[in-house]
Each structure stands twice: as structure tokens, then as C-alpha cells.
Amino acid sequence: MKRLFTLVSSLIIASVAFAAVEPADTTRHIVVDDVSIIASAPKQHFGLSKEPISSSVANLSLLEREGITSVKQLSAMMPNFYQPDYGSRMTSSIYVRGFGARIDQPVIGMTVDGVPYLNKNNYDFEMADVARVELLRGPQSTLYGRNTMGGQMNIYTLSPLHYEGLRGAVEYGTGNSLRAKLNLYDRASDKFAYSVGGYYSRTDGFFDNAFDGSDVDWGENAGGRVRTIWQMGRGWSMDNVASFGYNYEGGYAYAPYDVEKDEMGDVNYNSPSRYMRYNFSDGLVISHTGEEYKFTATTSYQFMHDRMRMDNDLTPSSIFTLMQEQKEHAFTEDIVLRTNDSSRRWQWVTGAYGFYKKIDMSAPVNILQDGMKSLILGNMPALLQSLLQFDRDVLSVESNFNLPTYGLALYHESSLRAGKRWRFTAGLRLDYEASKMEYDNLSELGYKMGAMRPGAPEMIPDFRTVKVPFQGEEKLDYLELLPKFAVNFTTGVGDLYATVTRGYKAGGFNTQIFSDILQNKLKDALMADAMTAMGRPSAPAEPSPYDEASVTTYDPEYSWNYEVGGHLRFAEGRVNLDFAAFWIECKNQQLTVFPDGLTTGRMMSNAGESRSRGVELSAAWNVTDNLSLSANYGYTNAKFEEFNDGVTNYSGNYLPYAPQHTSSAALSYRIPVNCAVLDDITLNASWQGAGKIYWNEENTLKQNFYSLLNASVELRKGGYKLSLWGRNLANTDYYTFYFKSMGNNFMSQGKPCRWGATVSFAL
């Protein structure tokens, strides 16, 4: 790795001989398939090819060609980006450069038309009218703030100010899957434009529940977007985007896994499992563009209501289920002022950001008949187990939370050009965040005790009620300084750069462990009450580390990212080459932990220190006007440097859940026909691969590198197109997720081979 850094640094020094290239403006006009797209980034002075950032772009042509309708379908198509397709749209676990999170705080930030999405439960949405996706890898904390330690994803929809017409599509595929969308873009005048559109999709899914033969991963999804743009004159403009979505789906296709045989069983559980989500977002962007400066104010409101019901033991036994329901209101304000004259040597951007969000959550765990025996009576003395009788078959462990969070930040970044080739950048963000968890939990159970022997009187003949309330609050707050330093060197074929940035991911609360806290408290109270009622000294229950609210908090995660790379263009722009090499030092890494034993929750824990290093390569070659080739590769070597959970020392082991290699390649060949019924035929083929993925901190379970092959044939006449497509054509078997619960191992399997047809039009 040191040799690699030396090589790249040498390239920077050696490239002095090349001529300079002037920086581009931050507003980028991209023309794809005769569609003009505006990708306006108010926090960037230069196009991505000039920024000291490792980045990837998925444009409209790629999104339509690959049939991409959600962010997770971009996995491995962007180097070192991986979002496995498992569970539900609530499960938006993203991994970048070895780091990620299965629950709570995400590793990347996301904006849609400039509006930040604060809750990763909203990340997996239907990209029905998306025209461009940008992924900026590495910490983007200076300009974007919290939870962008792995990067920032900016998503743009088609703008009615720069595209007019009617666009739609209907698709049918394997699994009785149907998808339809329709969008209208109209520029009513020189000053006003609007767009309105909607979508609907449904599927029977690809996995069955062996318990009753029902579909597991069925689902339906609907929503729409309304956008209005008003050019008010004198450089002022107003852009408002309102979107809403509805999602209702089954889950989860988790099956028992035999570790010794490396085999999955059948999905087989008895309680219904599903996920529902309503969400609404409205973002208002007011901007003023002058000759020297540009002002932008982005105001947003977001609402989300979701409900998850899950058979948590995932077996035919009736042990326990979870019903988690959330209602979230979120407000954000981001005010940005920056220079707007590309001829200036000194470019700067400064801003102020604030947010407030409040989540009301209820997450009752219902312990069923079999669970009463194993979870409540388990670990109790054998005598008590034989004598105890309960007044109910189902025990509800009530968990209610109020989770308000707010944050304020000031940030600045300056970029100074030295001569025609060098540019130096420095930035700093002062970020403050405060959060609180108010909890009001309760568990109660009626019991009595039978006779010690036949004919003897009952020990406790009448039912007694044990009630365990658990109320209180926990508070967290952080004040962070998030710097950035970078240098660019401009050559005749592009830019080379080196950068140092600090990453930060907020701490939070482990609400999902409260069920175990209450169960332990209930068992303690039950045993104490029973022994007291019999006139005997109380004996404590089996000790548990999960018996206090303090275990529900976890600390922030920090990192320093050291990176060198380049964005090069050859052959009059027909060949594009992007590369980067990085080294990341991380402290207090946040890891999801499934406690050992018969526990029902999971929690976030902070590891000691971790290190990740790797490379990223992207190449694209427009061989002719009709033939294009592209390839991407990412390598990540991410390991624990210090991590000891008190039982096992994991130092030197690979971080779990993130692939070491991500790679993709694509070919698109257009054949002109120009006949009465057909203008052209386009042949597309693509390949993605990912792995090795370790599933646990011990590194004893893994998914080896696997490959997915996709292809399509497009027939076009005018604005109409018919696409016949296939995905995972080799029907590759691979795992997307592993976890352990109540001592049992479970896996989720990737989707099998799928076929389908899409009819689309752009008028």
C-alpha cells in the first residue's frame, strides 16, 4: 500500500509538464439521450472531475439501461459501495470502504434535489424520475455534517425547466412483478415550469414460507412527486419539490443456516411479518445568482410513519414477535453563500445549517407460549419452573420512546488557485448535536404457584401480579470540529489530488435492547415476590449485562481519511479514468451486536480502533458513437486494530459485512436500422461482483466472491422503446445477510434469475 501511495504521489509530481485546464462552473448541464439535465450543487465550485474527491456518477442512460429503481441496485457498480438487497425497504444498510451500519446511524448522507434525508429508513425509495446519482466517497463532514463518514450521495430528478415532455414506462417480470410510472414536464412560460408524476409497483416475490406456503417477499409500492420552479427575475428563483410514498411489503426471507454444512434451510416461521411506510417530504430552495456571489436557502419538512411486524425467532415455534411503529417529524434549514465567479483565484463557500427531528416510537415485544417457557422461566431454579403458573399465554413487554434530536452547524471552505496548475483547499465545520431519549416501559405478569406434591396445598393459591415499570431519560450531546485539507494539480489530461478529511458519525440510543432489560427485571421481581410470598429469602436471577438504561447509549464514531487520486480524460474526452487510494483510521467504530444467549434484542456497541485501506478505479471508453465500454473496481482491506469484547480479542480480524472487492463491467452496442418500424437496436451486457464478505467478528463465516450477469436488448422507434432484459442470468446462489438470534444462525439469500420486458416512451 505504501508503494501505491508513492506511485500516485510520483504521478502528481511528474504531471507538471501537462498544460492547465480551467475549472468548470458548479452548475453542470448533462445531455443524455437528448435529455438536458441540470445538476446544481450549491456547495461545490467545480464539477466532480475537478473536485479532490473520489466520486461516481450514474446518469439517466445508465439508470434506464440497467433498470435501476433503487439505490441498492447500484451496489458494486460504484467502487467500494455495497448495499445488500435483503429484508425490506426499512433495511437500508450501506457499506462504503469497509464501514457501515445495520441499524441506527447511516454511514453516508443523502440529498434528493438538495433536500437532506435524515432517516436512513427513507433511503430505499422508488427512483421513478431520477436523472442523476452522484456518490462522493470518503468523509464529507465539512460541508454535509453528521453521518457522512463514508460519503455523500446526491440524487437529482429531471427538471421541468430544462426538459419538457411526457415520459412513462410499463414493466412486467418474473415473480408476477409489475411496475408503471408516468411523468409530465412542462415549461408553462419563460419563468415558470412544473412537473407532476406518479408510480406504482408490485410483486409476489421470490421466496416462500414453508410453514404455510405463503409468499414471503411480496410487496407493493406507490407514490408521486410534484415540482414547481419559478424564475422570479433579477437572479432570484424558487424551486419546490413535494414527494410522497407508500410502501407495504412482506418479510423477511431469513432461513436457518447450518454452519457445519454451509447450507440454508427453508424460510419457516409461523407469525405474520411485514413492513409498512408512509412518507412525505417538501423541500423549498430559494436562490439568488449574482455576478460574483450565489445565495441558496434550502428549507425542508419531512414526515415518516412506518410500522414493522416481525416474527423475531423466525421459527415455527411461538416464541416472540416485535411490532415497532414510528412517527417522525423533521425540519432542516441550510443557508449557503459562495462565490460565483470562476475567474477568481479565491473561491469560497460558507454556510449555516440546523435541523430538528422528533421520533415517537412504540416497540412492544410479545412473548408467546413457547417464549414464556424459554425466556421467562429459563435460567430460573428448576423448582420454580415446575411450580409457576401464569395468568396469560402472551406477555407484552411494552416499550415507548420519545426521541428528539437537534443540531446546529457553521461551516466554511476556501479554495485558492496558485498559478495555473495548483489549487489548495481548506475547510472547517463546527457541529453541535443534542439528543434525548425519554422512555416509558412496562411489563406485568400474574402468577401463582402449584403444590409441591400431589395432595399438598398450593404454595401460592391465588394469582399475584408483578408489575415492573421502567421510566426515565438519557441525554447525549456533542460538539465537533470537522476539518478538511486538499491540494489539486491540474494537467493537460485532468486533475490529480491529495486530501485529508475527518469523519464523524453521531452516537445514539439502543432502543431495541429494552425488551431484554425489562425481561431481566421482570424475572428478578417475579422470583423475589414468589420467595417473599412463601416466606423464604429471595434468590437473584441469573445476572445479565443488559439490565440498566445506560447500556442503551453508544458513542460517536470518528475517522481520519487520507487519500490521493485523479480524474483523467484522454482521446478528446472519449476515455475517462478515475482512480483513488485511501487510508482510514477509525476510532470508536459502531458495530451491531446480537447478545449471546436467549436475548431478544440487539444493540450498537463501540469497538476500539479500526483501519481501512484500499483503492478505487473507474474507466469508461466511448469507442465509437455506437459502442461504449466501462469498468469499475474497488478493493478494501478493513481490519480491527483494537477490539476486545471482554471474551475474545478480535484485533487483526476483518470488519464484518463489507465486501473486500467490488467490481463491475458493462458494454453497450447500438446498431442503427433506420427502417419503417425500427430506428435502432441496442445490445447491453453488464456484470457485477462482490466478496469476500465476512459475516462475524471471528471471521469464521464468509461469503466468497460472487458474480451476477445481466443483459438486455432494446428496440427503439422514435420516442418509444421495448427492452427485453434478464438479471442474474447465471442464477448465482449467494448470501446477502447473516445474523444470530437466540443461539440460532440465519441467512438471507440473493434473488434468483429474473426475466422481464419494459415498454417506455419519451414524447
MARVEX-984178 format. One record per residue (C-alpha): x, y, z. Coordinates in steps of 0.5 Angstrom, whole numbers, plus 500, padded with zeros to 3 digits. Example, Ala and Ser with C-alpha at 12.3 -4.5 7.8 and 13.67 -1.06 7.14 Angstrom:
! residues 2
525491516/527498514/
END
This chain:
! residues 763
500500500/506505502/509503495/502505492/502512495/509513493/507512486/501516486/505522489/510521484/505522478/503528481/510531481/511528474/505531471/508538472/509538464/502538462/498544461/493547465/485546465/481552468/476550473/468549471/462552474/459548479/452548475/453542471/449541464/449534462/446532456/444524456/439521450/437528448/435530455/438536458/439535466/441541471/445538477/446544481/451543487/451550491/457547496/461546490/465551486/468546481/465540477/466533480/472532475/476538479/474536486/479533491/474527492/473520490/467520486/462516482/456518477/450514475/447518469/440517466/442513461/446508466/440508470/435506465/439501461/441497468/433498470/436501477/430503481/433504488/440506491/442499493/442497486/448501485/452496489/459494486/457499480/460504484/467502487/467500495/460502495/455496497/448496500/446489500/438487498/435484504/430485509/425490507/426498505/427499512/433496512/438501508/445498511/450501507/458500507/463504504/470503504/469498510/465502514/457502515/452500520/446495520/442500525/441507527/446512524/448511517/455512514/453516508/449522508/443523502/440529499/435529494/434535490/438539495/434536501/437532506/434526508/436525516/433518517/436512513/429509513/428513508/434512503/431506500/425509495/423509488/427513484/422514479/424520476/431521478/436523473/443523476/446520482/453522485/457519490/462522494/467517497/470519504/468524509/464530507/463532514/466539513/460541508/455536510/456535517/454529521/453521519/457523512/464519515/463514509/461519504/455523501/450521496/447527492/441525488/437529482/431529479/429531472/428539472/422542468/426548467/431544462/426538460/419538457/415533455/412526458/416520460/413514462/414506463/411500464/415493466/413486468/418481470/419474474/415474481/409477478/412484478/409490475/412497475/409503472/411510472/408517469/411524469/410530466/415536465/412543462/415550462/409554462/413560461/420563461/419564468/415558471/416551470/413545473/413537473/408532476/409524476/407518480/409511480/406504482/410497483/408491486/411484486/409477489/417476491/422470490/421466497/416462500/415461507/415453508/410454515/404456510/406456503/405464503/410469499/415472504/418478500/411480497/410488496/407494493/410501493/406507490/408515490/409521487/413528486/410535484/416540483/415547481/420552479/419560479/425564476/423571479/428575476/434579478/437573479/432570484/429563483/425559488/424551487/419547491/419539491/414536494/414528494/410523498/411515498/407509501/410502502/407496504/411489504/412482507/419480510/423477512/426472508/431469513/432462514/436458519/443456517/448450518/454453520/458446519/455444512/454451510/447450508/441454508/434451510/427454508/424460511/420457516/416462521/409462524/408469526/406474520/412479518/411485514/413493514/409499512/411506511/408513509/413518508/412526506/418531504/417538502/423542500/424549498/430552495/431560494/437562491/440568488/445568483/449575482/456576478/460575484/456571489/451566490/446565496/442559497/437557502/434550503/428549508/425542508/420539512/420531513/414526516/415519516/410514519/413507519/411500522/415494523/412487525/417481525/417474528/423475531/425468533/424466525/422459527/415455527/415456535/411461538/417465542/417472541/415478536/416485535/411491533/415497532/412503530/415510529/412517527/418522525/417530524/424533522/426540520/432543516/435549514/441550510/444557508/450557503/453563501/459562496/463566490/460565483/466568479/470562476/476567474/477569482/483566485/480565491/474561491/470560498/463557501/460559508/454557511/450555517/446549518/440547523/436541524/431538529/427532529/423528534/421521533/415518537/416510538/413504541/416498540/413492544/415485544/410480545/413474549/409468546/407461549/414458548/417464550/414464556/418458558/425459555/425467556/421468563/422461566/429460563/435460568/430460574/431455579/428448577/423448583/420455581/420453574/416447576/411451581/410457577/403458573/402465569/395468568/396469561/399466555/402472552/407477556/407484553/413488554/411495553/417500550/415507549/420512547/420520545/427521542/428529540/435531537/437538534/443540531/447547529/453548525/457553522/462551516/467555511/471552506/476556502/480554495/486558493/489557486/496558486/499559478/495555473/496549476/496548483/490549488/489549495/483548499/482548507/475548511/472547518/466546521/463547528/458542529/454541535/448536536/444534542/439528543/435526549/431519550/425519554/423512556/416510559/416502559/412497563/412489564/407486568/405479570/400475574/403468577/401463582/405457585/402450585/403445590/410442592/407435591/400431590/395433595/399438598/396445599/398450593/404454595/401461593/394459591/391466588/394470583/399475585/401481580/408483579/409490575/415493573/415500571/422503568/422510566/427515565/431519560/438519558/442525554/447526549/451532546/457533542/461539540/465537534/471541529/471537523/477540518/479538511/485540507/486538500/491540494/490539487/494539481/492541474/495537468/493537461/489531462/486532468/487533476/491530481/489531488/491529495/486530501/486529509/479530512/476528519/470524519/464524524/458519526/453521531/452517538/445515540/441510543/440503543/432502544/432495542/435492548/430495553/426489552/432485555/432490560/425489562/425481562/431481567/428486571/421482571/425475573/428479578/422482581/418475580/423471584/423476589/416476590/415469590/420468595/417473599/410470599/413463601/417467607/423465604/429469603/430472596/435469591/437473585/436471578/442470573/446476572/445480566/450486563/443488560/440491566/441498566/439504561/446506561/447500556/443503551/447509549/453509545/459514543/460518536/465514531/471518529/476517523/481521519/482519512/488520508/487520500/491521494/487520487/486523480/481525475/484524468/481525461/484522454/483522447/479528447/474526452/473519450/477516455/476517462/480515468/479516475/483513481/484514488/488510494/486511501/488510508/483511514/484511521/477510525/476510533/470508537/467504531/460503532/458495531/451492531/452487537/447481538/448479545/449471547/444467550/437468550/436475549/431478544/434485542/440488539/445494541/450498538/457498541/463502540/470498538/476500540/480502533/480500526/484501520/482501513/486502506/484501499/484503492/478505487/479505480/473507474/474507467/470509461/471509454/467511448/470507443/465510438/458514438/455507438/460503442/462504450/465500455/466502462/469498468/470500476/474496481/474497489/479494494/478495501/483492507/479494513/481491520/480491527/487494530/484494538/478491539/477486545/469485548/472482554/472475552/475475545/481479542/479481535/485485533/487484527/481481524/477484518/471488519/464484518/459485513/463490508/466486502/473487500/472487493/467490489/467490481/463492475/464492468/459494462/458494455/453498450/453497443/448501439/446498432/443503427/437500423/433506420/427502417/420504418/419500424/425501428/431506428/436502432/437496437/442497443/445491446/447491453/451487458/454488465/457484470/458486478/462482483/463483491/466479496/470476500/465478506/466476513/459475517/462476524/468479528/471472529/472471521/469464522/464465517/464469510/461470503/466468498/467473492/460472487/458475480/452477477/451477470/445482467/444483459/438487455/436488448/433495447/429496441/427504439/423507434/423515436/421516443/418509444/423503447/422496448/427493453/428485454/432484460/435479465/438479471/443474475/442470469/447465471/442464477/448465482/447463489/450468494/448470501/446478503/446478510/448473517/446474524/445470530/439470535/437466541/443462539/441460532/444462526/440465520/442467513/438471507/439469500/440474494/435474489/435468483/435469476/429474473/427476466/422481464/420487459/420494459/416499455/418506455/416513452/419520452/415525448/
END
